Amino acid sequence: MSTELGRRDVLGAGAVAAAGGGLAALPLRALSNASDDAHRLWFDAPGERWVDGLPVGNGRLGAMVRGGIDREIVSLNEDTLWSGYPGTDGNPDARTALPGVRAATFAGDYHAADDRAKRMQGPYSNSYAPLGDLTIALNDGGAVRDYRRTLDLDEAVAGVSYVAGQTRFTREVFVSHPAQLAVVRLTAQGGAINADVSLATLLRGTTRATENRIVLHGKAPAYAAPNYQKVAEPIRYDDAAGKGMMFAAIADVVTDGGSATASGATIAVRGARSVEIRIAAATGFRRFDQAPDLPIAAIKAKAAAALEAARNTGHAALRAAHVADHQRLYRRAELTLAGASGSTPRRRAGNERKSDPGLAALLFHFGRYLLIASSRPGTQPANLQGIWNAEVRPPWSSNHTTNINTEMNYWPAEVANLADCHTALFDWLDHVAVRGAGVARGYYGMPGWCLHHNSDVWAMANPVGEGDATPVWANWPMGGPWLMQHLWQHYAFGGDLVLLRDRAWPLMRSCAEFCAAWLVANPADGRLTTTPSISPENEFLVPDGKKASISVGCTMDLALTRELFANCIAAAALLKVDAAFAAKLRGLVDQLEPYRVGSHGQLLEWSKEFAEAEPGHRHISHLYPLYPGDEFTPRRTPEWARAVATSMQRREDNGGAQTGWSRAWATCIWARMGDAARAGRSIDAFFKSSTLDNLFDTHPSDKGPIFQIDGNFGITAAIAEMLVQSHDGAIALLPALPLAWRDGSVRGLRARGGVTVDQRWRAGALEQAELAFVSAGEMLVRLPAGRRVRAATRGGTAVALRAEPAGLRLRARAGDRITLTIGAA
């Protein structure tokens, strides 16, 4: 059975667990004690703002730690705490408006199309809400010296240490996945802790302290308007059951020595050698389609149960279980590059003068860390800020934005060996498809399911805007096919045939039904196209010089449709089902409008070469066929790849890629192109313009930087793409290694076909690689230019290789680890 990669020839194995690489042949650090600057962010001052904090989380509970001296604020989140409640999908005007929108676009009356499309809009998404702040007011006394604030990525622990007077004070914060608790521990060596501990929320709520316990309970708004919408009453509460989410947080404060006295909403600690605060939280969320009407007593009991379950577990055991659980995921992969020394802010500033490869490795590990901390099996998927948010009206509602951001959050999941973190997205998609089927019927009179630009914990799928938003984002209807790529990639990397059959195929097939019905014949040439068609958030200029949003057959629409249909055809063949449906899709693909190249040699974004309103626009949606898609590749379709490169360069030349996620996508494009120089420069640009000192990805704003987590995940995927690629039928080793990364090693990356890849290089030249196979089969391997295999062994025994024009072919057995020793050609 062949294990050549790519959509056209994908491993057809049974369920495969994510494998961690080993590569005993390489002298790679085993991470037995990874608490060093390669896996640690550190600072010599507290974080002044929430956005400067250090994130910890277990997928469900999140905490942001600022590390204050007089006052520590630990901001808390719970991933199901959102405004609102299950809504309705109906808009009776939408279905009747569709023919008029289509007629206007085919007639070239794009302004009329935009106006008519507003009749097809529905309500906005709900907002992800902050739970509350744990505040520890400290009275340590004396001037502070030797301050250090750290985030240990390997242990998933945020720490603070300093000396005041003659006392060494330390603080640790972690969020345990096994215990489902946030834990804060303070110690005083040579002195005592005096602190006032309290809980408060920005939502409607009350707090009471009794003995050693603080209980906060409250309710989220029934409605929270997006932060960009100007309305008279943006936050509305409703006392009715189920009209807004009830929630509770409970903090137990336990001291070693000294005293703890409850008064009102505060516990006063005096004279303690150490203090441990354990925090549990719960909400009234039931399901995406059920009102959150659990009584507050039941919610409190759910939170209290987590504390009770850990009551007899000491701190050392609780911490050890947390670290072991985290490292089970985190230690699957490691990138080692030489780097500068110093604090993370100092290294980030220094990177502007000279590339710091070790800082890029730290950024890669930080992205993996954030995915583990914000997306676990059984949780909600990571939103625009992962699981960390401090505002009742957060930026863009901190929702699931599906025209790039939600997808980018999961770009590194498979290649970085965190496939199980991907499953939270799949669970949510099950729900979105239910709501999306109602939207497809009610808004468009079509089968299957669809998803538009925004969604939330209630799995809303309708176009947003309430009749008043620009269609360039509000009406975009192609979230479904883009997210279906994630299900297919999960199969392509891991070979999980059970998930493909039982979960992915029904979702993919139904999404393809909608996309097939969405196609319409273009009167100009009779070919199938899409309309209303929108290239996400980018407008074009029409002859009157004004901007317009909606046209016919944008490149991204065609790319997503082609990809989904091709993946459905491949899945039907693997599963031996629905041959007639696959044949129908094959016929539709043959009738689709072609891609087009413009006058500058660029890949056209729209079906016509419109004048661009923003030549440097942040979105590069039309480049999808190269990345994250694989329809275009430099080897298989060089002419289309050149058109993509021209488009990308034109975007950058006109000031594009200025948001964090946009720069991350550009880096992925250059890596996929095999352009090591541009990819390396793009990483440096990300550090300079799109990160804070704590390496959080940012979106520029007049009011200061806005944290968006998508760029962190996108740049992690880009770094992996520089080191290994497997999208075009072969495993390419070091396909885009930046020049500055002269010496290094990587282990634990995954390639399509269930192969784990480890590599070591020196002076920019690959010296050794090891491929670990889950299943038997053949594999094509492609080396960097100028390198050849000197020896291929399996446990000391030679392995036969066959040279082909596209690379070296080898045959592996299930469980094989094949080592390639590599030298100059």
C-alpha positions, 0 to 999 in steps of 0.5 A: 500500500502506498503512503505517498502524500497529498490529496490524490494519494493519501494513507488509508490506514486505520485510526492512528494516535499522534506519535511523538518522535524519538530519534535516538540516533541524534544527540537531541536534548530529551527535555528532562530539565527544560526549564531554561531560556529555550523554553522560558519567557522571562522579564525583570519587571511586572506586566503593567497591563492585562495584555502584558501578562503571562497566560496559563490554561488547561483548555477550559480555564484560563488565567492571565498573570501580571506579576505585580509586587504590591498587587497581583491580579490573576484574570480568570476565564472559563471557555463556555462563559459567553453572553446570550443564549441559543438564538433563531436563524430566521430572516424571511427576507434573505431568501427572496433577496438572493435572486436580486443580488445575483442579477445585479452582480451578473449585470455589473451593478455591484453597488446594487448587489451590496445594497441588496445583500444587506437584506440577507443579514441576521444578528451578530454573534455573542461575545466571550466574557471575562469571569473575574479577577483574583486580586492579592493585595500584598504588604511585603514591606521594604524595597524590592530587588532581584525581581524576575517574572517567568513563564515556563513553557515546559512546565506550564507554570507562571512564576514571580520571585523577588526579595523585599527586606530580608525575605525572598518571596515567590509566586507560582500560578498554573491551571491543572487539566487533571484537577480542573483547578487554577492554583496560586501558591505564594511562599516567603523564605525568611519572612511572612506573607501578609495579603488580602485576597478577593474575587470580583467580576466585571459582569453582574455578580456578588462575592462573599467570603466565609472562613477560608472560602471566597464564592463569586457568582453572577450572570453574563449579559443576555446581549453584548453588542460587538465593540465596534457597533455604536448602540444606545444600550450595548450591554443588556441583562435579563433576569429570566432563566436561561436569558444569559449565562449563570456562572460561579467561581470558588477560591479556597485559601489555605495557609501554612502558619499565620491566620486567615480571616474572612470579612465581606468579600475578602480573606485577610492573611497575616503572618503565613509562611505560605499561601495556596489558593485553589480556584474552581469555576463553572457555568450554566452552559448545557449545549449549543442548542439548550438554554443555559438555565441551570440553577446557580446552586447546581453551578456552585456545586459543580465548581465545589466538586472540583475542589472537593476532589482535590482536597486530599491532594497536596500541592506537590502531587497536584503540581506534579500531575499538572506538569506530567499532563502538560509535558505529555503534549508539549514534549512531543516536539522540540526545535533547538537553535542557537540564540542570544541571552537575556530577558525576552524583551531584550532579545526581542529588541535585539532581534531588530539588529540581528536575527536571533534564531533561538528567539524564533525557536522560543516563538515556535514553542510558545505557539505550541504551548498556547494551543495546549493551554487553549484547546483540549479534547472536550473544550470549546475551540480556541477563539480570537484570544484563545481563552484569555479575555478581560473585557465585557465587549472584547475586540471583535467579540473575541468570537470565532471568526471564520474567514481566516482566524479560526482556521489559522488557530489550528494550522499547527495542530497536525504538523506540530504533533498536537492532533488531539488539540484539534478535536475541540474544533471538530466537536464545535463543527458538529454543532455548527453544521446543525445551525448551518443547515437551518441557515442554508434552508432559511436564508437560501433555500438550499440543502446541506449546511453553511457558515458565514463570517462569525460564530460563537459558543451557540454555533451561530451560522448566519450572515451577521450585520443586522441589515447595516454592515458592509457585506465584504465581511458580514455576508461571506458564506464560505466558512464551511468548506474552509473548515472542512479542510481541517477534518481532511488534514487530520485524516491526511496526517494521522490516517484516522479512518474511523473519524473520517467515516463517522464524523468527517465524511457526513460533515464534508458531504453535507457541506459539499451539497450546499456548495454544489447548490450555491454554484450558478451558471455565468451568463457570460460563458456558461461556466459554473461560478459563485455569487454573491462572491466576496474576497474576505474583507477586501473591496475593489473599485468599480468604474465610478471610483467607489468601493464595492464588495460583491462580485462573481466568482472570487478566486477564494470561492473557486479554490475552496469549492475545488478543494472540498469537492476533491477531498469528498471525491477522495474520501468517497473512494477510500470509504467506498461510499457515494460513488454517484455523489462523487461523480456529480462533484467531479462533473461540477469541478470540470465546469468551474470557472478557471483561475486567472492571471493579471497584467502584472503576472499576479494571481487575480483576486476577483474574476476580473482585474478590478482596480484595487482599493487597497493594494496592500490589504491584510487579507491574501485570500486568493493565495489559498490554493498555495497555502493552506491549500495544496492545489498550487505547488512550485514543483507541480504548477510552477506557473501558478506558484509564480503568480502567487509569489507575484501577488504576495510581493505586490501586497508587501510592496504596498504595505501589506502583512501589517497585522500579526495574522497577516504576517504569519500567513505571508510567512507560510506563503514564502515557506511553502514557496521554498523561499528561505530568505523571504521566510526568514525576513518575514519572521523578523518582521513578525517580531518587530511589528506584530508581537509584544514583549511577551510574544503575544501576537497583535493587531494594530489599533489607534487605542494601542495593540490588540491581542489576537492569538491567531498570529501566534498559531500561524507563525508556529505553522510557518516555522514548521513549514520551513522545516518539513513539508508533505503536501505534494506527494513527498516529505521535503526536508528543510525546504525553506531553512532561513540563512540565520538558522545555521546550526540546529535540530528539530524533532517530533514534527509530523508529515502526512501519512503518519510519519514523524520527522526528526532532523539535524543540520550544521552550517545550514546543511542537513546532516541526519534525519530520522523518519518514524512510521506508524504504518507500512508503505512507500514514501518519497523523500526530498532532500535539500539541494546539494545533499545526498543520502550516504546511508539509510539504516533501520536499526543498524541494517541498510535500507534500500532507496530508489532514486526518482526524479521527484526524490528518493523512494523507500519502503517502510514497515509499521513501527520502523525508524529509518535513519538517513545519514546525509552529506554533500552531493 
